[in-house]
Amino acid sequence: MIILVMGVSGSGKTTVGKLLADSLGWGFSDADAFHSPENVEKMRQGIPLSEADRKPWLQDLQTAIKHWLQENKNVVLACSALKDSYRQFLVVDSNRVKLVYLKGSYQLIQKRLQERQNHYMSDQLLTSQFETLEEPLETIYIDIAEPPQAIVQNIRTILGI
């Protein structure tokens, strides 16, 4: 199974994803690691990515997901997956790829981003992330105001794992 933990930058995808993977004894992967150096530099400069920038990134992510499924690997993937079309592209098997949406207010996430250090994604891009976000209709919604360990337990309870 693949659990795709999604949300805007600063919602806790990596923190929650790592904790969830550790609690399950699963692999963890961060979609940020699939970005090209050019994409990372754009984001570091506060420039939103274009659809053309995202296309190879999404293709690489889909390839990884298909590989993990083929190998029967259980992986938690932290990925923004802001648009419905991205999620449809990445959820190649709805029985084995589950979406978990980390939802929070703009103010809370902005505060988190302002406190974060050593990350290329600044709070400058938060507005564009919220503008791009198409909230999923049918998925697991998790309130990010809870502590990370409580979020992990909520996810495990809802998924029954």
Order of alpha helices (4+ residues) and beta strands (2+ residues): beta-alpha-beta-alpha-alpha-beta-alpha-beta-alpha-alpha-beta-alpha
